[in-house]
Amino acid sequence: MNAAARALALLAESDQTVAVAESLTGGLVAAELTSVPGASKSFLGSVTAYATALKQDLLGVDAALLARRGAVDPDVALQMAAGVRARLGAGWGIATTGVAGPDPQDGKPVGTVYVAVCGPVGGPLGAGKVAALRLNGDRAEIRRESVRSVLELLADQLSENARAQDTEQNGGN
């Protein structure tokens, strides 16, 4: 089972939803999710905020953060994930931002990518989690690996969240 199918199955089992914020992947994460039959049960939608200004305007990323560090930053990825979760009313938000090439961006080399997941408010991942990636390959390979990585991060966090809830429901045993 690929990461998209695994994540969607975990979401469906717990009657939860996800929304996606994408930059360098340009809609590929949403396409991967919607390629799975039954995705509409858990996938609400996505925002492709390729332009930096849209990250602020549509996703609520802090303008001072964007001005200070640029769009390729772990905190930007986390704010994108939190923003899309809030804007689309999902339980979970995931995001991708980075440099696919061919040229560096904001002083960051090609292959610098941040993927993020933000879980339900009040849950163990309400604060979110970011993975920093240093990817090799051409533009297409970097984008494909970014998609795989963010979906794996989501699936892993959903699994951890389910285990934490099971432990809590069973009195910590």
Salt bridges, closest charged atoms under 4 A:
ASP15 OD1 - LYS41 NZ 3.94
ASP73 OD2 - ARG69 NH1 3.17
ASP75 OD2 - ARG69 NH1 2.49
GLU145 OE2 - ARG148 NH2 2.46
GLU152 OE1 - ARG6 NH1 3.38
ASP156 OD1 - ARG6 NH2 2.88
